Amino acid sequence: MSIDTADPSTAEAGFHFDNSYARTLDGFFVPWQAAQVPAPVLVKFNRALATELGLDADVLDGPAGVAIFSGNRVPAGATPIAQAYAGHQFGGFSPQLGDGRALLLGEVIDTHGQRRDIAFKGSGRTPFSRGGDGKAALGPVLREYLMGEAMHALGIPTTRALAAVATGESVLREAGALPGAVLTRVAASHLRVGTFQFFATRGTPEQLKALADYAIGRHDPTLADQPQPYLALLRAVTERQAALLARWMGVGFIHGVMNTDNMTISGETIDYGPCAFMDAYDPATVFSSIDRQGRYAYGNQPGIAQWNLARLAETLLPLLHEDADTAVALATEVVNGFPERYQHHWQAELRRKLGLDGEQTEDEALMNGWLDLLQAQRVDFTQAFRQLTEVARTGDAKPLRGLFTDAAAFDAWLARWQARCAAGQIDAAARAEQMRLANPAYIPRNHLVEAALSAAVEQGDLAPFERLLSALQQPFHARQGLTAYEEPAPAEAMAGYRTFCGT
């Protein structure tokens, strides 16, 4: 196999590609080129991420970056490919999805020695486009940039945006003609549950084994020498997803479209389409316009993660044991263990957020009582935890009490919490610091995100986007002048708020 379309004049940008996916997994992709765009403009460039990747940020933050990140010029050493994958979308199986508007440029080894994918999103039609135009609009591209950086700053595993380029052309969507854009996305890999589904249903046994071996080599190399490496891979992915979902839930994040093609083997958050952050705590919260039945509601996310992992387990059955019944039993044990692993991570997350050191028998009731109180009184999730942090720091509960309509119920819970804290082994200052680092002051509030995107797309004004991004890049450090970024929008202003997929 040979793919050699790179422009050697881009070598000064610092790309040193080592494209193991294209080199190792022949037949798992289609070589392809990005569509040429008429008038590209570099709207946003992530200099810090570029430096982390070992790239020359100064060179890329100029004409070379515009040419490369628009897709108009292929950097030296890249092997652009459209990857094949399948997926369950809202419970229904699609045997062929694939990169319908994306291209994997290649892989680089970053300054930490980690292999990272560099890929386009919105770079035009591919053989997997299924009738779509393969393009992206500027608003969703900037949303993904913003959300990825916010999640990264929150310490949550995530894909990140390296650049956003306006293409100078329009894309047609339900809302009409919108400015087009291309996102450059960086990921630990783009291996998905759906990748395994594609080759389990359409590929050969040899291809499925090659994919599993590649996934182990890339993400879990120590598993290769275990007696049951493919079962160990399933356990590793399950553990990563349990930890990831607990972190999502801890900040009120709602992915909005947890299809199996949007679940990574690496455990990173991927595809920020109709995602949003919850304001008032309610497990039934849904924002996605395409999730009409609430399948991917906030409170359903752990259960959906387990369902997705069951689909992954099904693909691995031929590799787990030659006896089908034994393979099913082995896989079932791992998948059925997900709730326990999720609860382990979720309770650890809540302990950090509530300032509880160690484990005591009353902790679960205390944690559930807090969440029940927030739900019953429609209290803002992020604000409540942050104000509780202030109680730990100053002892003043008045601002937090003011969030609750039933002060007596709040006072009863607060007394239990204070007694539990007093029984702990850490002092008040250490507890307050633990809570500060677990409870963000700033999240991507939906109304702020919409305002920033509207200004950028409709008026060409990036200032609100930049201010919001700046706040979100230090989410745990409250600063003067940013009070508006801490406050939820009035409930009536966000009534009926919906997010959209962006395709």
C-alpha positions as CSV (number, residue, x, y, z in Angstrom):
1,M,0.0,0.0,0.0
2,S,1.3,3.4,-0.9
3,I,-0.2,6.8,-0.2
4,D,2.1,9.7,-1.1
5,T,0.3,12.9,-1.8
6,A,2.0,15.2,0.7
7,D,3.4,18.5,-0.1
8,P,7.1,18.6,1.0
9,S,6.9,22.4,1.4
10,T,5.0,21.8,4.6
11,A,7.8,20.0,6.3
12,E,8.8,23.2,8.3
13,A,5.5,22.9,10.2
14,G,7.1,20.2,12.4
15,F,4.9,17.2,11.6
16,H,6.6,13.9,12.0
17,F,4.0,11.4,11.2
18,D,4.2,7.7,12.1
19,N,1.0,6.3,10.6
20,S,0.5,2.9,12.3
21,Y,-3.2,2.6,11.5
22,A,-2.7,3.1,7.7
23,R,0.5,1.0,7.8
24,T,-0.9,-1.9,9.8
25,L,-4.6,-2.2,9.0
26,D,-4.9,-2.4,5.2
27,G,-8.5,-2.7,4.2
28,F,-9.8,-0.8,7.2
29,F,-10.1,2.5,5.4
30,V,-10.2,4.3,2.1
31,P,-7.3,6.6,1.0
32,W,-8.9,10.0,0.4
33,Q,-8.2,13.7,0.0
34,A,-9.9,16.7,1.6
35,A,-12.0,18.9,-0.6
36,Q,-10.3,22.1,-1.7
37,V,-11.9,25.2,-0.2
38,P,-12.0,28.7,-1.8
39,A,-11.0,31.2,0.8
40,P,-9.8,29.7,4.1
41,V,-9.2,31.8,7.2
42,L,-7.7,30.5,10.4
43,V,-10.3,31.4,13.0
44,K,-8.8,29.6,16.0
45,F,-5.5,27.9,16.6
46,N,-4.5,26.0,19.7
47,R,-0.9,27.0,20.2
48,A,-0.6,25.1,23.5
49,L,-1.8,21.9,22.0
50,A,0.4,22.3,18.9
51,T,3.5,22.7,21.2
52,E,2.4,19.6,23.1
53,L,2.3,17.7,19.8
54,G,5.8,18.8,19.0
55,L,4.7,21.1,16.1
56,D,6.0,24.5,15.2
57,A,3.2,26.8,16.5
58,D,4.8,29.9,14.9
59,V,4.7,28.4,11.5
60,L,1.3,26.9,11.8
61,D,-0.2,30.2,13.1
62,G,0.1,31.7,9.7
63,P,-0.3,30.9,6.0
64,A,1.1,27.3,6.3
65,G,-1.5,26.5,9.0
66,V,-4.3,28.0,6.9
67,A,-3.4,25.8,4.0
68,I,-2.9,22.6,6.1
69,F,-5.9,23.0,8.4
70,S,-8.3,23.9,5.6
71,G,-7.3,20.7,3.8
72,N,-5.9,22.6,0.8
73,R,-2.4,21.3,1.4
74,V,-1.4,17.9,2.8
75,P,1.5,18.1,5.3
76,A,4.6,16.1,4.6
77,G,4.3,12.5,5.8
78,A,0.5,12.5,6.2
79,T,-1.6,9.7,4.7
80,P,-5.2,11.0,4.6
81,I,-7.7,8.2,5.0
82,A,-11.4,7.8,5.7
83,Q,-11.9,5.1,8.4
84,A,-14.6,2.5,8.3
85,Y,-16.9,1.8,11.2
86,A,-20.5,0.8,12.0
87,G,-22.7,1.7,14.9
88,H,-25.9,1.5,16.9
89,Q,-27.6,4.9,16.5
90,F,-30.4,5.4,19.0
91,G,-30.6,1.6,19.4
92,G,-30.8,0.8,15.7
93,F,-27.8,-0.8,14.0
94,S,-26.2,0.8,10.9
95,P,-23.7,-1.7,9.4
96,Q,-21.8,1.0,7.6
97,L,-21.2,4.5,8.8
98,G,-17.5,5.5,8.6
99,D,-15.9,8.9,8.2
100,G,-18.6,10.6,6.2
101,R,-17.1,14.0,6.7
102,A,-13.8,13.3,8.4
103,L,-10.3,12.3,7.4
104,L,-7.5,10.9,9.5
105,L,-4.4,12.8,8.4
106,G,-2.1,10.6,10.4
107,E,-0.4,10.0,13.8
108,V,2.3,11.9,15.6
109,I,4.2,11.1,18.8
110,D,3.7,14.0,21.2
111,T,6.3,15.4,23.6
112,H,5.1,13.0,26.3
113,G,5.8,10.0,24.0
114,Q,2.1,9.4,23.4
115,R,0.7,8.5,20.0
116,R,-2.0,11.0,18.9
117,D,-4.3,11.0,15.8
118,I,-4.6,14.3,13.9
119,A,-7.9,14.3,11.9
120,F,-10.2,16.6,10.0
121,K,-13.9,17.1,10.6
122,G,-15.9,18.8,7.9
123,S,-13.4,18.2,5.1
124,G,-15.8,17.1,2.4
125,R,-17.5,14.0,1.0
126,T,-15.9,10.6,1.3
127,P,-17.1,7.1,0.2
128,F,-18.9,6.9,3.6
129,S,-20.9,10.1,3.3
130,R,-24.2,8.4,2.5
131,G,-25.6,11.4,0.7
132,G,-24.3,14.1,2.9
133,D,-22.1,16.9,1.8
134,G,-19.3,16.0,4.2
135,K,-19.0,19.6,5.3
136,A,-19.3,21.3,8.7
137,A,-20.7,24.7,9.7
138,L,-18.6,27.2,11.7
139,G,-20.9,27.2,14.8
140,P,-20.6,23.4,15.5
141,V,-16.9,23.5,14.8
142,L,-16.4,26.3,17.4
143,R,-18.7,24.4,19.8
144,E,-16.5,21.4,19.6
145,Y,-13.4,23.5,20.1
146,L,-14.9,25.1,23.1
147,M,-16.3,21.9,24.7
148,G,-13.1,19.9,24.2
149,E,-11.0,22.6,25.8
150,A,-13.4,22.9,28.7
151,M,-13.5,19.2,29.3
152,H,-9.7,19.1,29.1
153,A,-9.4,21.8,31.7
154,L,-11.9,19.9,33.9
155,G,-9.5,17.0,33.8
156,I,-11.9,14.8,31.8
157,P,-10.4,12.6,29.0
158,T,-11.3,14.2,25.7
159,T,-10.5,14.7,22.1
160,R,-9.3,18.3,21.5
161,A,-9.3,20.8,18.7
162,L,-6.0,21.9,17.2
163,A,-7.5,24.4,14.8
164,A,-10.7,25.8,13.3
165,V,-10.7,27.2,9.8
166,A,-13.5,29.1,8.0
167,T,-13.7,27.8,4.4
168,G,-15.1,30.8,2.7
169,E,-18.1,28.8,1.4
170,S,-21.6,28.2,2.7
171,V,-23.1,24.9,3.8
172,L,-26.9,24.4,3.6
173,R,-28.7,23.2,6.7
174,E,-32.2,23.4,8.0
175,A,-31.4,26.9,9.3
176,G,-30.4,28.0,5.8
177,A,-27.0,28.8,4.4
178,L,-24.3,28.8,7.1
179,P,-20.6,29.7,7.0
180,G,-18.5,26.5,6.4
181,A,-15.6,25.4,8.5
182,V,-13.1,22.6,9.1
183,L,-12.1,21.4,12.5
184,T,-8.7,19.7,13.1
185,R,-9.2,17.2,16.0
186,V,-6.6,15.4,18.1
187,A,-7.3,12.1,19.8
188,A,-5.5,9.2,21.5
189,S,-7.1,7.3,18.6
190,H,-10.3,7.2,16.6
191,L,-10.9,3.5,17.5
192,R,-14.6,3.2,18.4
193,V,-17.0,0.5,19.5
194,G,-18.4,0.9,16.1
195,T,-15.0,0.1,14.5
196,F,-15.2,-3.4,16.1
197,Q,-18.9,-3.7,15.0
198,F,-18.0,-3.0,11.4
199,F,-15.4,-5.8,11.2
200,A,-17.3,-8.2,13.3
201,T,-20.3,-8.0,10.9
202,R,-18.6,-7.3,7.6
203,G,-15.0,-8.3,7.9
204,T,-13.1,-11.5,8.3
205,P,-12.0,-13.3,11.5
206,E,-8.4,-12.3,10.6
207,Q,-9.4,-8.6,10.4
208,L,-11.2,-8.7,13.7
209,K,-8.2,-10.2,15.4
210,A,-5.9,-7.7,13.7
211,L,-8.1,-4.8,15.0
212,A,-8.1,-6.2,18.5
213,D,-4.3,-6.7,18.4
214,Y,-3.9,-3.1,17.2
215,A,-6.1,-1.7,19.9
216,I,-4.1,-3.6,22.6
217,G,-0.8,-2.5,21.1
218,R,-1.9,1.1,21.0
219,H,-3.8,1.5,24.2
220,D,-3.0,-1.5,26.5
221,P,0.4,-3.0,25.4
222,T,0.9,-4.8,28.7
223,L,-2.2,-6.9,28.0
224,A,-0.6,-8.6,25.1
225,D,1.2,-11.1,27.3
226,Q,-1.8,-12.0,29.4
227,P,-3.4,-15.5,29.1
228,Q,-6.6,-13.9,27.8
229,P,-5.6,-10.6,26.2
230,Y,-8.9,-9.9,24.5
231,L,-10.9,-10.4,27.7
232,A,-8.4,-8.1,29.4
233,L,-9.0,-5.6,26.6
234,L,-12.8,-5.7,27.3
235,R,-12.1,-5.2,31.0
236,A,-9.8,-2.3,30.3
237,V,-12.3,-0.5,28.1
238,T,-15.0,-1.1,30.6
239,E,-12.9,0.4,33.4
240,R,-12.1,3.4,31.3
241,Q,-15.7,4.0,30.4
242,A,-16.8,3.6,34.0
243,A,-14.3,6.3,35.1
244,L,-15.2,8.6,32.2
245,L,-19.0,8.4,32.9
246,A,-18.4,9.2,36.5
247,R,-16.5,12.3,35.5
248,W,-19.2,13.3,33.1
249,M,-21.9,12.9,35.7
250,G,-19.8,14.9,38.2
251,V,-19.9,18.0,36.2
252,G,-23.5,17.6,34.8
253,F,-22.3,16.9,31.3
254,I,-24.8,15.4,28.8
255,H,-23.3,14.0,25.7
256,G,-26.6,13.9,23.8
257,V,-25.7,11.2,21.3
258,M,-24.1,8.2,22.9
259,N,-24.2,5.9,19.9
260,T,-21.7,3.1,19.8
261,D,-19.8,4.9,17.1
262,N,-19.3,7.8,19.6
263,M,-17.7,5.6,22.3
264,T,-14.0,5.3,22.1
265,I,-11.7,2.4,23.0
266,S,-9.3,4.9,24.6
267,G,-11.9,6.3,27.0
268,E,-11.8,9.8,25.6
269,T,-14.9,11.9,25.1
270,I,-15.6,12.3,21.4
271,D,-18.0,14.0,19.0
272,Y,-19.4,17.1,20.8
273,G,-22.6,17.5,18.7
274,P,-25.8,18.1,20.7
275,C,-24.0,18.1,24.0
276,A,-24.8,20.4,26.9
277,F,-24.3,21.0,30.6
278,M,-27.2,20.6,33.1
279,D,-28.3,23.6,35.2
280,A,-30.9,22.6,37.7
281,Y,-30.3,19.0,38.8
282,D,-32.7,16.6,37.2
283,P,-31.6,13.1,36.0
284,A,-34.2,13.3,33.2
285,T,-32.6,16.3,31.6
286,V,-32.3,16.1,27.8
287,F,-31.2,18.9,25.5
288,S,-30.6,17.1,22.2
289,S,-33.3,17.8,19.5
290,I,-32.9,14.4,18.0
291,D,-33.3,12.5,21.4
292,R,-37.0,12.7,21.4
293,Q,-37.4,9.7,23.8
294,G,-34.8,10.7,26.3
295,R,-32.6,7.7,25.6
296,Y,-29.5,9.7,26.3
297,A,-30.8,11.8,29.2
298,Y,-28.3,12.7,31.9
299,G,-29.4,9.9,34.3
300,N,-29.5,7.3,31.6
301,Q,-25.8,7.7,30.5
302,P,-24.3,5.1,32.8
303,G,-26.8,2.5,31.6
304,I,-26.2,3.4,28.0
305,A,-22.5,3.0,28.5
306,Q,-23.1,-0.5,29.8
307,W,-25.4,-1.2,26.8
308,N,-22.7,0.0,24.4
309,L,-20.1,-2.1,26.1
310,A,-22.3,-5.2,25.6
311,R,-22.2,-4.5,21.9
312,L,-18.4,-4.3,22.1
313,A,-18.4,-7.6,24.0
314,E,-20.5,-9.2,21.3
315,T,-17.9,-8.4,18.7
316,L,-15.1,-10.0,20.7
317,L,-16.8,-13.3,21.4
318,P,-14.9,-15.2,18.7
319,L,-11.7,-14.1,20.3
320,L,-12.6,-14.9,23.9
321,H,-13.0,-18.6,23.6
322,E,-13.5,-21.3,21.0
323,D,-16.6,-22.5,22.8
324,A,-19.4,-20.0,22.2
325,D,-21.2,-20.6,25.5
326,T,-17.9,-20.1,27.4
327,A,-17.2,-16.9,25.4
328,V,-20.6,-15.5,26.3
329,A,-20.2,-16.3,30.0
330,L,-16.8,-14.6,30.1
331,A,-18.0,-11.5,28.3
332,T,-21.2,-11.3,30.4
333,E,-19.3,-11.3,33.6
334,V,-17.3,-8.3,32.5
335,V,-20.3,-6.3,31.2
336,N,-22.4,-7.2,34.2
337,G,-19.6,-5.8,36.4
338,F,-19.9,-2.4,34.9
339,P,-22.5,-1.0,37.4
340,E,-20.2,-1.9,40.3
341,R,-17.2,-0.3,38.6
342,Y,-19.2,2.8,37.8
343,Q,-20.5,3.1,41.3
344,H,-17.0,2.9,42.6
345,H,-15.9,5.8,40.5
346,W,-19.1,7.8,41.0
347,Q,-18.9,7.5,44.8
348,A,-15.3,8.5,44.7
349,E,-16.3,11.5,42.6
350,L,-19.0,12.5,45.0
351,R,-16.7,12.1,48.0
352,R,-14.3,14.6,46.4
353,K,-17.1,17.0,45.6
354,L,-18.5,16.7,49.1
355,G,-15.2,16.8,50.9
356,L,-15.6,13.4,52.5
357,D,-12.3,11.7,53.4
358,G,-12.2,7.9,53.8
359,E,-15.4,5.8,53.7
360,Q,-18.1,5.6,56.3
361,T,-21.3,3.6,56.3
362,E,-23.5,6.6,56.2
363,D,-21.8,8.2,53.2
364,E,-24.0,6.7,50.5
365,A,-27.2,8.0,52.2
366,L,-25.6,11.4,52.7
367,M,-24.6,11.6,49.0
368,N,-28.0,10.4,47.8
369,G,-29.7,12.8,50.2
370,W,-27.8,15.7,48.7
371,L,-28.8,14.8,45.2
372,D,-32.4,14.2,46.2
373,L,-32.5,17.7,47.8
374,L,-31.1,19.3,44.7
375,Q,-33.6,17.6,42.5
376,A,-36.6,18.2,44.7
377,Q,-35.9,21.9,44.9
378,R,-34.5,22.4,41.3
379,V,-31.2,23.7,42.5
380,D,-28.4,24.5,40.1
381,F,-26.0,21.5,40.2
382,T,-22.7,23.4,39.6
383,Q,-23.6,26.4,41.8
384,A,-24.7,24.2,44.7
385,F,-21.5,22.2,44.9
386,R,-19.4,25.4,44.5
387,Q,-21.3,27.1,47.3
388,L,-20.9,24.1,49.5
389,T,-17.2,24.5,48.9
390,E,-17.5,28.0,50.3
391,V,-19.2,26.6,53.4
392,A,-16.3,24.4,53.9
393,R,-13.9,27.3,53.5
394,T,-15.6,30.0,55.5
395,G,-18.3,28.3,57.5
396,D,-20.9,30.7,56.1
397,A,-23.9,28.7,54.8
398,K,-26.2,31.7,54.0
399,P,-25.4,32.0,50.3
400,L,-25.9,28.3,49.8
401,R,-29.1,28.2,51.8
402,G,-30.5,30.9,49.6
403,L,-30.5,28.5,46.7
404,F,-33.1,26.3,48.4
405,T,-36.8,27.1,48.7
406,D,-37.1,24.7,51.7
407,A,-34.5,26.0,54.1
408,A,-35.5,23.5,56.8
409,A,-34.8,20.5,54.5
410,F,-31.5,22.0,53.6
411,D,-30.5,22.7,57.2
412,A,-31.3,19.1,58.2
413,W,-29.0,17.8,55.5
414,L,-26.3,20.4,56.2
415,A,-26.2,19.3,59.9
416,R,-25.6,15.7,58.8
417,W,-22.8,16.8,56.4
418,Q,-21.1,18.9,59.1
419,A,-21.2,16.0,61.5
420,R,-19.7,13.7,58.9
421,C,-16.9,16.2,58.2
422,A,-16.1,16.6,61.8
423,A,-15.7,12.9,62.1
424,G,-13.1,12.9,59.3
425,Q,-9.3,12.9,59.5
426,I,-8.5,16.1,57.5
427,D,-8.7,19.7,58.7
428,A,-11.1,22.3,57.3
429,A,-8.5,23.9,55.0
430,A,-7.6,20.6,53.4
431,R,-11.2,19.7,52.9
432,A,-12.0,23.1,51.3
433,E,-9.1,22.8,48.9
434,Q,-10.1,19.2,48.0
435,M,-13.6,20.5,47.2
436,R,-12.4,23.5,45.3
437,L,-10.4,21.3,43.0
438,A,-13.4,19.0,42.4
439,N,-16.1,21.6,42.0
440,P,-15.7,24.0,39.1
441,A,-16.8,27.6,39.3
442,Y,-17.1,27.8,35.5
443,I,-18.6,25.3,33.1
444,P,-19.8,25.9,29.5
445,R,-23.2,27.4,30.5
446,N,-25.6,26.8,27.6
447,H,-26.7,30.4,27.3
448,L,-23.1,31.6,27.3
449,V,-22.1,29.1,24.7
450,E,-25.0,30.1,22.5
451,A,-24.2,33.8,22.9
452,A,-20.6,33.3,22.0
453,L,-21.3,31.2,19.0
454,S,-24.0,33.6,17.7
455,A,-21.6,36.5,18.0
456,A,-18.8,34.6,16.1
457,V,-21.0,33.2,13.3
458,E,-23.5,36.1,12.8
459,Q,-21.3,39.1,13.5
460,G,-17.8,37.8,13.1
461,D,-17.0,38.8,16.6
462,L,-14.8,36.3,18.4
463,A,-14.4,38.3,21.6
464,P,-17.3,36.6,23.5
465,F,-15.9,33.2,22.5
466,E,-12.4,34.1,23.6
467,R,-13.6,35.5,27.0
468,L,-15.6,32.4,27.6
469,L,-12.8,30.1,26.6
470,S,-10.4,32.0,28.9
471,A,-12.8,31.4,31.8
472,L,-13.2,27.8,31.0
473,Q,-9.5,27.1,30.8
474,Q,-9.2,27.7,34.6
475,P,-12.5,26.3,35.8
476,F,-11.6,25.8,39.4
477,H,-10.1,29.2,40.0
478,A,-12.8,31.9,40.6
479,R,-11.7,35.3,39.4
480,Q,-12.9,38.8,39.8
481,G,-15.0,40.2,37.0
482,L,-16.3,36.7,35.9
483,T,-19.4,36.5,38.1
484,A,-21.6,36.3,35.0
485,Y,-19.8,33.1,34.0
486,E,-20.8,31.4,37.3
487,E,-24.5,32.1,37.2
488,P,-27.1,30.0,35.4
489,A,-29.4,31.6,33.0
490,P,-32.9,32.4,34.3
491,A,-35.0,29.2,34.0
492,E,-37.6,30.9,31.8
493,A,-34.8,32.0,29.4
494,M,-33.7,28.4,28.8
495,A,-37.1,26.8,28.8
496,G,-37.4,24.5,25.8
497,Y,-33.6,25.0,25.0
498,R,-32.4,22.4,22.5
499,T,-29.0,21.5,21.0
500,F,-28.5,20.2,17.5
501,C,-26.2,17.7,16.0
502,G,-24.5,20.1,13.6
503,T,-24.4,17.7,10.7
